[in-house]
Amino acid sequence: MTQVRLSRPVARRCARHLVGVLAVAVLAGCAAPDPLTPPITGTYTARPMTEGAQIIPPTNSPPPEPPLPDSCGSLASLRPGPQPAPGQMPPGGSLAEIAGRGRLIVGVDQNTNLFSFRDPTTGTLQGFDIDVAKEIARDIFGDPTKIEFRLLTSAGRFSALENNDVDVVVHGFSITCERAQLVGFSTEYVRAFQRILVPRGSDIAGPADLAGKRVCTFIDTTSLGTVQRVAPDATIIAVPDWDDCLVTMQKKQADATSTSDSILAGLASQDRNLQIVGPRLEAEEHWAIGVNKGREDLVRFVNGTLDRLRADGTWTSIYDRWLAAPLGPVAGPPPPTYRD
């Protein structure tokens, strides 16, 4: 192959020309980047949807509002008896079985910020619900670390309790009349109110503004029915985990998220561009710890722990640690209601 040698001046001019061409090409590529937030299309194809997400169109037949849990007596739990000392569980029951195993098995999730989430620095589970669960272990063993956490989906809470795969579920479990037929609930330990989370600057200020909008909520939650009742003209994006709503809003695939204010506060704490707006939607929510209905001794023991947390200030300390900043101070924990 014949080689062509250029004089030095010509070579320098060619090099400068080549650099100039490359610079123009680079600048041209930088001048018109792909938009960071593509406009949403009717088919939601601008960006991939969260795996497992369901698109629920507006409905002409919203579900009826469920009966309030106090109307069917579901808020009333079993009164605790004398609380055995740590390490001295009575023989022959659920508590003796747990003590013999050497650990309390607790069903939780890892995607509900402020309540039950995995700390990215330590890799450990942290949050309000995690601290409450540790207090139950403390009362059984005298050691809050004798605990095994098992990750559950919301739907999986029921089968895990029915099959005794876990001892208790501490997983944002709101009491309803229907659920109380399946679960032995403790007394209420968190009171929440459904509201709306939107980006700052949004024109959504309340439920009336959700008409024609896209609202993210959880697949298996009472919040979904509430959205359908207060905003039947809204399209619902139902996702498997609450953090999925955060991502869905950040990708501009939803205009708002609606669920308990406690959960919304956890989402807002991860993105300062989000804020909670509007009034409370429908009735208040009562969160309780779930236990197998046949393990009444464990229900009573858990209620004894919750009574201690209310009386000795531990509940307030846990609330102040996780929830006071985003939700504001409260007068105290929800009072217990007993049926015996």
N, C-alpha and C positions, 0 to 999 in steps of 0.2 A: 504494500500500500504506500502510495506516495505521500510524504509528509511535507506540509507547507510551513515554512518558517516566516514569521512576520517580524518586521523591524520593531525595535522597542517602542518608538512613538505610536506606531499603529496598534501594537499589542495593548499599550496602556489605554488608547482610545476605545478599543473593543472591550476591555475589561470594565471601563467606566460605563459604557453603553449597557453591558450585561447587568451590572449592578443596578443601573437605573431601571431596566426592564423588570428585574426581580422586585425592586422596591415598589414599582407601580402595581405589580401583581399582588404583593402583600397588602398594600394599602387598599387595593380594590377589594380584597377578601375581607379586610377589617371594616370597610365602610358600610357593608350591608350584612351584618350577622343575622343568623336566624333569631327571631324574636324569642326572648326568654320565657314569655308567657303567651303562648299562642291563643288566639280567641277560641272560646268554647264553641263547638258545633253541636247540632242537635243530636248527633250520634255519639257524643262524648269521645271522639277518636283523636282529639288534639294531642292528648297524652294518654298513656295506658292507665286504665282504672286500677284501683287497688284490687289485688287478687281476692276473689270471693265477694266483691261488691255486687249489690243488686239495685237495679233502677226500678223504682216503684212509681208509676205515673199517678197523676191526680185521680182522686176517687170521687165518685158520686154517692158512695155509700160508706161514710166513715164508720169505724167500729163504735159501738155504744160505749159510753163512759162506764168503766167497771165500778162495782160497789166499793165504797170506802172500807178500808180494813177494819175500822172500829164498828162498822155496821154489822159485821158478822163475828165480832169478838176476836179477830185475828191478832190484834195488838196485845192482847192479854196472854202472858206466858206463865210458866210454872214457877211458883215461888221457891227460892232457894231455902234449903234447910240449913242446919249447922254446917259450916264449911270445914271439911277436914283439913288438918295441917298438911303442908307440903311433905310428900314422902310417906303419908299415912292414909292412903286411899282405902276406903272400906272394901272388903273382899267380895268377890262374886258379881261384880257389875262392870259397866263400861270403864269406870275410872281405874279399877284394878287391872283391867286388860291393857289400858294405856300405860299405866305405871310399870307393868311387867314387860311391856315392849321397850320401854326406856325412852320414848319420844312421843310427842303429840304430832299427829299428821293433819296438816291444815291445807285446805284447798284455797288457792289464791290465783291471781293473774299477775302479769308483769308489764302491763300496758296502760295502767291507770295512774297517771302521774299524781303525786301527793298521797295517794292511798296505797297503791301496791305497784311498784315499778323497780326495774333493775338499775341500780346506780352505775353509770358508765365508768366511773373511776375504780370502784371496788368490785363490781360484778355481783354485789349482794342485793337482795330484795330490801327495799326501804318503803316507808310510808305509814300513814295513819293506821291502816288495817294491819300492817305487819307488826306495828308496836302493840296493838290490842291483842293480836294472836299470841305474842310473846308473853303477855301478862297472864294468859290462861295457862301457858306452860309453866310460868313461874309459880302459880298457885298449886299446880300438880306436883312439880318436882323440886321447887325451890330454886330452879335454874331456868331462865328464859331462853337459853340456847338449846334446850333439849326439845327440838322442834324440827319437823321435816315439812318443807313446803312442796306441794304438788300443784303444778300449773293446770288450770282448768279453763275451758271456755265457759261462757255464761250458760249455754245449753247443757254443758257437761256437769254443771253443779248438781243437778237433780239425780242423775244416775250415779254419780260418785257418792252421794249420801245414801241412796237406796242400797247400793252394793257394799257399803261400809269401806269404800276405798280410801276415804278420808274420815277423820273424826269430826271435824267442823269445817264449815266454809265461811271465810271472811272475805267477801268478794262483792261489795256494793249490792247486797241482796235486799231489795225492797220488799216489804211485806204486802201481799195481796191476799184476798179471800181465796182465790184459786190456788195460789202457791201454798197457803197454809194447810191445804188438804194433803200436800205431799211432803212438807218439810216441818220439822219441829223447830220453830223459831225461838230465839232468845228474846229478851226485852229489847226495845229499840235503843240503839247506841249512836245513831246519826240521824238528824232530820234534814232533809234536802228539799229543794224546790226547783222544778223544771223552768229553765229560762232559755235565752237565745244568745249564741256567740256569733259575732260578725267581725269583719275587718274594720278597723278605724276608718271613718269617712263613708261607711256604707249608708245607703238610704233606708236600711231596715232598722226600725226603732221599736217594733213590737210585732205580735202575731199577725195583725192585719196586713203588714207589709210583706208577708211571706208568699202571698198569692203570685203565682207565676214564677216563683224562685225555686232554686234547688237547695234542699235542706238535707244535711248529713245527720244521720243518727245510727244507732246500733241495730243490728239485725234482730237480736233476741232481747228486746227490752220493752218495758211499758212505755218508754218515751216515744216509740214509733207511733203507737195508737194516738197519743196525745197530739203529735204533730198533725196527723190526719184529721183529727177533730177540729183543731183550732185553725188549720190552714189546709182545707181539702183541695185547694187549687195549686198547692205546691207539689213539686216532684221530689220524691225522697230518694236519697242515695243511702242505702243501708249497708253498713260495713261490718266486718268481723270483730274489729278491735277499736277502742276509742281513739287510740293514736292514729288510726287510719283516717278519722275525720280531720285531724290536724293536717295530715299530708294532703287530703282531698281538697281542703280549703286553700292550702298553699299552692296547689296546682291549678287553682281557679276553676275547679270542677264542681264546687258547691258555693253558694252565696252565704250560707249560714250553717250552724250546727245547733241542735237543740237536744238537751238532756238535763240531768240534775246539775244545779249550779255548782255543786262540789266538784263534779267531774269537769265541767267547763272551766272552773278556776285552774285546774291542773293543765288543761290545754293552753289557756291564756298565759300561764306562767312560762310556757315554752316558746311563746311568740308574742313579743310586745306589740305587734301590729293588730292583735285581736282584743276584743273587749266584750263583756257581757252587757246586754241591753234588755230593755222592756220589763214588763211586769212578770210576776209568777204565773205559770200556766197551770190551770186546773188545780188539783188538790196537792197538798204536801206529800212528800215521800218519807217513809219510815224504814230505815235500814236496820237489819238485825243479823245476827249470826245464825247460820243454818246448821241443824243437827238432824240426824236420822230420827224419825218420829218415834221409833221404838226404844230410843236411848234416853228415857226421861231423866235418869240420874245425871247424865251429862248435860242436859238442858238446864237442870237446876244448878249444877256446879258452875256452868258458864254464867248464869244469872248472878250467882254469888260473886264471881270475879267482876262482873260489870257493876254490881253494887259497891264493891270495894273501890273500883276506879272512880265512881261518882263521889264517894265519901272522903277518900284520902287525897283528892286533888290530882290523881294521876291522869284521869280523863282530860282535865283542863290543861295539864302540862303537854299531853300528846296533841290536843287541839291547837294549843299555842305554837307548838313546834311546826306543825304542817299546814294548818288552815287559817289561823288568825290573820296572817298578812293578806292573803287573797280574798277571804270572805268577811273579815272583820270580827270583832270580839262578840262573844255570846254570853248570855247570863249564866249558862251552865249546861250540863248534859241533859238530854231529854229524860224526863222522869220515867221510871218503870211502871208498867201496868201488869197486875197479876190476876189470875182467874181462880186461885185457890187460897 
